[in-house]
Amino acid sequence: MTEKVIIIGSGPAGLSAAIYLAREGFDPLIIGGSIPGGQLMLTTKVENMPGFPDGIDGPELIERMRVQAEKFGTRFINEDVIGVEFTSRPFIIKTQSNNYQADAVVIATGASSRMLNIDSEKRLIGHGVSTCATCDSPFYKNKDIVVIGGGDTAMEDSLFSTRFCRSVTIIHRRDSFRASKAMQEKVLSNPKIKVIWNTEVIEILGEEKVTGIRLKDASGKITEMPIDGVFIAIGHIPTTGFLKGKLMLDDQGYVAAKEEVLTDIEGVYVAGDNSDKFYRQAGTASSSGIKAALRVREYLQKIQK
């Protein structure tokens, strides 16, 4: 059996695409991954999603979107995609247990934040540890936070956080930033931001929520610092490994999109953080999923004539 459309990924991009396509009778199949839902599953409160004036927990938002997609007929398989074949039609999507065929494909696999690889960050994610300052720094009004990193993302997160936080401390393991000169100048001239150089965070302290961090400097000296929030800004990894050699990717592994959602193969579309290096918001991922769905509709109508 050939599906009309398969959506790979079950975060806000994939679910938004499914809602639109299912409502129009295209019977989408979502292959959502063995751990479905995307990065919102790690978020305790989303306050900037339109329509939720009191905010909503990330997992609840995903569950509502899933229920809405199912209401219109979307089907779900919670498996990881391990390979694709786009050289012939119908397209082939491979999981560990099966091969699926589809006339059109939406790739909405998202991206994961690079982490410090310490146990305490996993335990406290969503409880004082965050990877999205735009999302979460308003929760730290008049509090003290640290931002870990030295690239443009760390600079942007630090500057944005000064709108709300009492103080922002950047912790960087080197003696200079990798960020653009203009961004560095803005950060270093901001009186609310200070920098700790040549230092790594080796542990995040706290039981129910973050209370501090343990630091190790270049000489090996270990100190502790009380803090209210930790923002990790050391980059993202697009979930596109299974696409290498099958679809055009850029040098960082992001899908090289044209006109936001088009790939180099007609009938294959992309949505969300696996092609978006800049915005990385639930709302923008949802928006790109809708755009991809409208492109799928146009394509399926064309090939069905």
C-alpha positions as CSV (number, residue, x, y, z in Angstrom):
1,M,0.0,0.0,0.0
2,T,1.3,3.4,-0.9
3,E,0.4,6.3,1.5
4,K,-0.5,9.6,0.1
5,V,1.8,11.3,2.6
6,I,4.1,10.3,5.3
7,I,5.3,12.8,7.9
8,I,8.5,12.0,9.7
9,G,8.5,13.6,13.2
10,S,5.9,14.3,15.8
11,G,6.8,17.7,17.2
12,P,4.8,20.9,16.5
13,A,6.0,21.0,12.8
14,G,4.9,17.4,12.0
15,L,1.7,17.6,14.0
16,S,0.6,20.9,12.4
17,A,1.3,19.5,9.0
18,A,-0.8,16.4,9.9
19,I,-3.7,18.5,11.2
20,Y,-4.0,20.4,7.9
21,L,-3.5,17.3,5.7
22,A,-5.8,15.1,7.6
23,R,-8.6,17.7,7.7
24,E,-8.4,17.8,3.9
25,G,-8.7,14.0,3.6
26,F,-5.1,13.1,2.7
27,D,-4.9,10.5,5.5
28,P,-1.4,11.2,6.7
29,L,0.7,8.7,8.5
30,I,3.1,10.1,11.1
31,I,6.2,8.1,11.9
32,G,6.9,9.9,15.1
33,G,10.1,8.3,16.5
34,S,10.6,6.0,19.4
35,I,10.5,9.1,21.7
36,P,7.7,11.2,20.1
37,G,6.9,14.8,20.7
38,G,10.2,16.7,20.1
39,Q,11.8,19.2,22.4
40,L,8.5,20.5,23.8
41,M,8.4,17.3,25.8
42,L,11.2,18.7,27.9
43,T,9.5,22.1,28.5
44,T,7.5,22.7,31.6
45,K,5.7,25.9,30.6
46,V,5.1,27.5,27.2
47,E,3.9,31.1,27.6
48,N,4.4,32.4,24.1
49,M,2.2,30.1,22.1
50,P,-0.8,32.2,20.8
51,G,-4.1,31.1,22.2
52,F,-2.8,30.1,25.7
53,P,-2.8,33.3,27.8
54,D,-2.1,31.4,31.0
55,G,0.6,29.3,29.4
56,I,0.6,25.5,28.8
57,D,3.0,22.7,29.7
58,G,5.0,21.5,26.6
59,P,3.8,17.9,26.9
60,E,0.2,19.0,27.2
61,L,0.5,21.2,24.1
62,I,1.9,18.2,22.1
63,E,-0.8,16.0,23.4
64,R,-3.6,18.4,22.4
65,M,-2.1,18.8,18.9
66,R,-1.9,15.0,18.6
67,V,-5.5,14.6,19.6
68,Q,-6.5,17.2,17.1
69,A,-4.5,15.4,14.3
70,E,-6.1,12.0,15.3
71,K,-9.6,13.6,15.3
72,F,-9.2,14.2,11.6
73,G,-7.8,10.7,10.8
74,T,-4.0,10.9,11.3
75,R,-2.4,7.6,12.1
76,F,0.8,7.3,14.2
77,I,3.7,4.8,14.4
78,N,6.2,5.4,17.2
79,E,9.3,4.1,15.5
80,D,12.6,5.8,14.3
81,V,13.2,6.2,10.6
82,I,16.6,4.6,9.8
83,G,16.7,5.2,6.0
84,V,14.9,6.7,3.0
85,E,15.0,6.2,-0.8
86,F,14.0,9.2,-2.8
87,T,15.5,8.2,-6.2
88,S,12.3,6.4,-7.4
89,R,8.6,6.9,-6.8
90,P,6.8,6.1,-4.6
91,F,9.3,7.1,-2.0
92,I,10.4,4.5,0.5
93,I,10.7,5.2,4.3
94,K,12.5,2.5,6.3
95,T,12.1,1.7,10.0
96,Q,13.5,-1.2,12.0
97,S,10.4,-3.2,11.4
98,N,9.0,-2.2,8.0
99,N,9.3,-0.3,4.8
100,Y,6.6,2.3,3.9
101,Q,5.8,3.8,0.6
102,A,4.5,7.4,0.0
103,D,3.7,9.8,-2.8
104,A,4.8,12.7,-0.7
105,V,7.0,13.1,2.4
106,V,7.3,15.8,5.1
107,I,10.5,15.7,7.1
108,A,9.9,17.3,10.5
109,T,12.5,15.6,12.6
110,G,13.6,18.7,14.5
111,A,17.0,19.3,16.2
112,S,18.4,18.5,19.6
113,S,20.3,21.0,21.7
114,R,24.0,20.2,22.4
115,M,24.3,19.5,26.1
116,L,27.1,19.4,28.6
117,N,26.8,15.6,29.1
118,I,26.5,15.7,32.9
119,D,23.8,13.8,34.8
120,S,22.4,16.8,36.7
121,E,21.4,18.7,33.5
122,K,19.1,15.8,32.5
123,R,17.5,15.7,35.9
124,L,17.0,19.5,36.1
125,I,16.0,20.2,32.5
126,G,12.8,22.3,32.7
127,H,13.5,23.0,36.4
128,G,16.1,25.7,36.1
129,V,18.0,24.3,33.1
130,S,16.9,25.5,29.7
131,T,18.2,25.5,26.1
132,C,15.9,28.4,25.0
133,A,16.4,31.9,26.5
134,T,13.7,33.3,24.2
135,C,11.2,30.8,25.7
136,D,12.2,30.8,29.3
137,S,14.2,33.8,30.5
138,P,11.0,35.8,31.3
139,F,10.5,33.2,34.1
140,Y,13.7,34.6,35.8
141,K,12.6,38.2,36.3
142,N,14.9,39.9,38.7
143,K,16.9,36.7,39.2
144,D,20.4,35.7,38.4
145,I,21.2,33.3,35.6
146,V,24.2,31.9,33.7
147,V,24.6,31.3,30.0
148,I,27.0,28.7,28.9
149,G,28.7,29.1,25.5
150,G,30.7,31.5,23.3
151,G,29.0,31.7,19.9
152,D,26.3,33.9,18.5
153,T,23.5,32.0,20.2
154,A,25.1,32.5,23.6
155,M,25.5,36.2,22.9
156,E,21.9,36.6,21.7
157,D,20.6,34.6,24.7
158,S,22.6,36.7,27.1
159,L,21.4,40.0,25.6
160,F,17.8,38.9,25.5
161,S,17.9,37.7,29.1
162,T,19.1,41.1,30.4
163,R,15.6,42.4,29.7
164,F,14.3,40.3,32.6
165,C,17.1,39.0,34.7
166,R,19.0,40.9,37.4
167,S,22.3,39.6,36.2
168,V,23.6,37.4,33.4
169,T,27.0,35.6,33.7
170,I,28.4,34.0,30.6
171,I,30.6,31.0,31.3
172,H,33.0,30.1,28.5
173,R,35.6,27.4,28.4
174,R,38.0,29.4,26.2
175,D,39.6,32.8,26.6
176,S,37.8,34.4,23.6
177,F,34.3,34.2,22.0
178,R,33.6,32.6,18.7
179,A,30.7,35.0,18.1
180,S,30.8,37.8,15.6
181,K,32.6,41.0,16.6
182,A,29.5,43.0,16.6
183,M,27.7,40.6,19.0
184,Q,30.8,40.5,21.3
185,E,30.9,44.2,21.5
186,K,27.2,44.4,22.5
187,V,27.7,41.8,25.2
188,L,31.0,43.1,26.7
189,S,29.6,46.6,26.9
190,N,26.4,45.6,28.7
191,P,26.6,46.4,32.4
192,K,24.3,43.5,33.4
193,I,26.5,40.9,31.8
194,K,29.8,39.6,33.1
195,V,32.0,36.8,31.7
196,I,33.9,34.0,33.4
197,W,36.6,32.8,31.0
198,N,38.5,29.5,30.7
199,T,36.0,27.7,32.9
200,E,33.6,24.8,32.6
201,V,30.5,23.8,34.4
202,I,31.0,20.4,35.8
203,E,27.8,20.0,37.8
204,I,24.5,21.8,38.2
205,L,23.3,21.9,41.8
206,G,19.8,21.4,43.2
207,E,17.3,18.8,43.9
208,E,13.8,20.1,42.9
209,K,15.2,23.1,41.0
210,V,18.5,24.7,40.2
211,T,20.3,26.4,43.2
212,G,23.8,26.7,41.8
213,I,26.6,25.4,39.7
214,R,30.0,23.8,40.3
215,L,32.8,25.3,38.2
216,K,36.3,24.1,37.2
217,D,38.8,26.6,35.8
218,A,41.9,26.1,33.6
219,S,44.1,25.5,36.7
220,G,41.8,22.8,38.0
221,K,40.4,24.9,40.8
222,I,36.8,24.0,41.7
223,T,34.3,26.6,43.0
224,E,30.6,26.8,43.5
225,M,28.3,29.7,42.4
226,P,24.7,30.2,43.6
227,I,22.4,30.8,40.6
228,D,18.7,30.7,39.7
229,G,18.8,29.4,36.2
230,V,21.2,27.8,33.7
231,F,20.9,28.4,29.9
232,I,22.9,26.1,27.7
233,A,23.8,27.7,24.4
234,I,26.4,25.6,22.8
235,G,24.6,24.8,19.6
236,H,22.1,22.4,18.1
237,I,22.3,19.1,16.2
238,P,19.7,18.6,13.4
239,T,18.1,15.2,13.4
240,T,19.1,14.4,9.8
241,G,21.6,11.6,10.0
242,F,19.4,9.2,8.0
243,L,19.2,11.8,5.2
244,K,22.9,12.0,4.3
245,G,23.4,11.2,0.7
246,K,19.7,11.2,0.1
247,L,18.8,14.9,0.4
248,M,20.7,18.1,0.1
249,L,22.1,19.1,3.5
250,D,24.3,22.1,4.4
251,D,27.7,21.8,6.1
252,Q,26.1,21.7,9.5
253,G,23.7,18.9,8.6
254,Y,20.6,21.1,8.2
255,V,18.2,20.4,5.3
256,A,19.0,22.9,2.6
257,A,15.5,24.4,2.1
258,K,14.3,26.6,-0.7
259,E,11.3,28.9,-0.2
260,E,11.2,27.7,3.4
261,V,9.9,24.2,2.9
262,L,11.1,22.9,-0.5
263,T,13.9,20.4,-0.7
264,D,15.9,19.5,-3.8
265,I,13.5,16.6,-4.5
266,E,10.0,17.4,-5.7
267,G,7.4,15.8,-3.4
268,V,9.7,15.9,-0.4
269,Y,9.2,18.8,2.0
270,V,10.9,19.9,5.2
271,A,9.4,21.7,8.3
272,G,10.8,22.9,11.6
273,D,14.1,23.0,13.3
274,N,15.9,20.5,11.1
275,S,16.1,23.3,8.5
276,D,15.7,26.4,10.8
277,K,18.9,27.6,12.5
278,F,17.5,31.0,13.5
279,Y,14.0,31.0,15.0
280,R,13.7,27.6,16.7
281,Q,10.4,28.3,18.3
282,A,7.3,26.1,18.7
283,G,5.2,28.7,16.9
284,T,7.6,29.0,13.9
285,A,7.9,25.2,13.7
286,S,4.1,24.9,13.6
287,S,4.0,27.6,10.9
288,S,6.5,25.8,8.7
289,G,4.5,22.5,9.1
290,I,1.4,24.3,7.8
291,K,3.4,25.7,4.9
292,A,4.7,22.2,4.1
293,A,1.2,20.8,4.2
294,L,-0.1,23.3,1.7
295,R,2.8,22.5,-0.6
296,V,2.0,18.7,-0.2
297,R,-1.7,19.4,-1.1
298,E,-0.6,21.3,-4.2
299,Y,1.8,18.5,-5.2
300,L,-0.7,15.7,-4.6
301,Q,-3.4,17.4,-6.6
302,K,-1.0,17.9,-9.4
303,I,0.1,14.2,-9.7
304,Q,-3.4,12.9,-9.2
305,K,-4.7,14.7,-12.4
